[in-house]
Amino acid sequence: MKQLRWIRASTALLLLLTLAACTSTNNRRADNLKADAKIGAGKTVVILEADVELSELLAGGVEEPRVAWTKAAEANINYAIEQDLNGRAVKLVARNQALSDVDKAQLKQLELLTQTVGFSIVRYQLSPYYSLPTKKTGFDWGVGPNVSLMKAAYGADYAMVTLVRDSYASSGRKAVAILGVLAAVATGVNVGASTGQRFGYTLLLDLTTGKVVWANFMASETGDLRNVEDAKKVVKSMLAGLPL
């Protein structure tokens, strides 16, 4: 499952990077939601645990996940999201309330489904190469009626779903990149090597209808999510335009 998720993440990364050379966000709202509409006043929101994975980019270009980095970034991102929403006109509900084992298993499957929908939005809504005939215009995505399970479990009106993938170059990879630059200067042929990339998305899910009412997509080459201040900056960009 971890491998499959990473393959999907890598595919989404390639698509996102076609939209931006350095840093970019792409903000979308559901078709029936006006550009300046605020839907959060008096509503309850559950912030689901951010799905974060940080990796080290080795000399040969292979990305190797780093557990300690991931845990640090995960804590920073979750903290930054909660701090942002605490300043909005919404009520936050705990995501760690007691649930039965069956409920937890079903909720996990529902979260994975939401993640799949997120990757599908990236692939089929943003990419100029894989667009679906029914998704060429407008923004109409959802996860289906089973979302009622999440609404019952958390007693919330909306759920926020966040996914981030990031990689940082090893010393060996940095050396390869420098050699690539030198070769390009000498030959005029661009053989540059990436020294790490970041991408992610945030979705706001309506727990009554199962519809994705808002989504923001980010691709970046700057910052360090292991640092709380950098994580705050990334979260600020990922929540830009949030209708709460």
N, C-alpha and C positions, 0 to 999 in steps of 0.2 A: 504493500500500500504506500509506503514511504517513497519507494522508487517511482511508482506511478504518479504520485503527487508532484515529485520533482520534475518528471518529464513534462507534465502539464505546465508547471511553473516556467520551465525553460522555454517552452513554446510561446507562452504569453510574453515572456521577456523579449524575445526576438521581435514580436509584433509591436510591443510598446516602444522599442528603441527605434522603430521606423518613424515614430512620431516626434522624437526629440533627440538632439545630439548631446545635450547636457542635462537639463532638468525640465520636466514637463508634467502638467496635470491636465486631465481631460474630465470635465464635470458634466454629468448627464442627469436629467430628471425625467420622471414618468410623464407620459404625454399629457395627462390631465392636471399636471402640477405647474402652475405659472412660475415664471422665472424668479419672481421676488416673493413667492409664497412662503409663509412660515407655518408649519403644521405642528410644532412641538409644544405650544403653550398648554400647560395643564396635563400633558401626556406623560406616560411612563416609558422609560427606555431601559433595556437590558444591554449592557456592553459585553458581548461574548468575548471570551479569551482570545486575544489576537493570535493568529497562526503565524509564527515567525521562524525563519531559519536563516542563520548566518553561516557562511562557508569561507574557507580559505582557498584562494585561487592559486593552484600550484604551478610550477614552472611550465609544465606541459599543457596547461589550460584546463586541467581537471579540477572541479570544485569539490572540496572535502568538507562536509559539515563539521562545525565546531560547537560542542554542547555548551561550554562555558560562555562563549560569545552569544549564543542564541538565548540562553537564560537571562543574560544581562540586558540584551536588546528587548526581549519580551517584556521584562519588568518595566523598562523605560517607556515602551510604547503604551502598555496598558495604563501606566500612571499618567502619561501625557493625555491620553484620550479621556480618562476620568476627570482630570483637571479641567480640560476644555468644556466638557459637558456640564460640569458643576457650575460653570458660569452662564449656563443657558436656562431658559424657562421650562425645564423639564425635571421630572423626578426620576432618579436612577434607582433601579431595583437590583438586589444582589443576584449574582449569577451562580453563587455557590450554595444556594439554599438546599436543604435536604430533599433528595429525590430517591425513588426506588431504583434498584439496579436495572429493571426493565426500562424505566423512563430514561435513565442515563444512556442506555444503549440506543434507544430510539432517537433521543436527542442528538447523539453523536452522528447517527446516520443522516439526520436532518441537516446538521451543520455541514457534513461532507457534501450533501446535495447542494446546499447553498454555495459552497466553495466551487463546485462544478459549474453552477450557473454563472458565478463570477468569471471563471475562465472562459466560458462560452460567450459572455458579453464582450470580453476582451478580443476573443478570436473572431467572432462573427459580427460584432457591431463596429469595432474600431478598425479592423484590418481591411484594406482595400482589395485583398486577394481572396478572402474566404467569406465574403458577405452572403447572407442567405437572402433569397428573394423576398421573404416576408419581413426582413429586418433592415432593409435598405433605408427606410425612413422611420422616424419616430423612435420611441424607446419604450418597449413593452415586454418586460421580463418578470417571471415569477417562479416560485418553488412549489406551488400546488397547495391543496387544502390541508395536507398533513401539518402545515405550519401551526394549526390550532393546538397541537401538542406543546409547542414552544410557548404559545400564549398562555395555556393553562399552567404550565410548569413555572413560568416566571411572573405571571400576572401583569405582563407588559403590553403596551400598545405597539411598540417598535423594538426591533433588535438591530444592533450595529455589528457588522461582520467585517473584520479586518484581516488581511493577509499581506505579509511582507517577506520578500526574499532579498538577501544582500550577500555580496562577496567582497573579500579584501585580498589584495595581492600579497603573496609571500615574497620574501627577499629574492628568491629565484625567479619568480614571475616578473618582478620589477627589473631584474637584470635582463631578462628576455625582451622586455619592452624597450629598455634603453638601447639594446643591440638593434632592435627593429628600427628605431629612430635613426641611429647611425647609418644603418643600411639604406634607409630611405634617402638620407642626405647624399650618400655616396652614389647611389644608382638611380635615384629618381622614382623608384618603385615603392609604393606604400606597403610595407610588411609589418605595420604596427600591431602590437598585441594588447588586448584589453587588460587593464589592471583592476577590474572589478566593476560591477554594476549593481544597481538597486532598482527593484520595481515592487509595486504593491497596489492594492485597491481596497476601498472601503465601500460597503453597501449598507443602505438603510432599508430594512425589510419591514413591511407592514404585516403585523402578526394577526390581523383580522382577514385580510384579503390574500396574503401570501405573495403580494407584488413587491418587486424591488422599486421603491419610490425615488431613490436617489443613489447615484454611484459616482465615485471619483477614482481616477486612475493616475498613478504616478510612476515616472521613470526618472532616475537620477544617477549621476556619477559622483556626487559630492556628499560630504558629511560622514559621520561615524555613529551608528545607532547604539554602540556600546557606551556612548557618552550621553547622559540624560539631556543636556542642553541641545545637542544635535537632534536627538529623538523628538524633542518638543517642536523643533523647527519642521521636521518631516511631518509630524502629526498635524501641525498647523496647516501645511499645504494640502495634506490628504483630506482635511475636514473643511477646506475652503468651499463655500457654497452650500454647506449642509443646511437643509431647511428646518432647523430646530431652533 
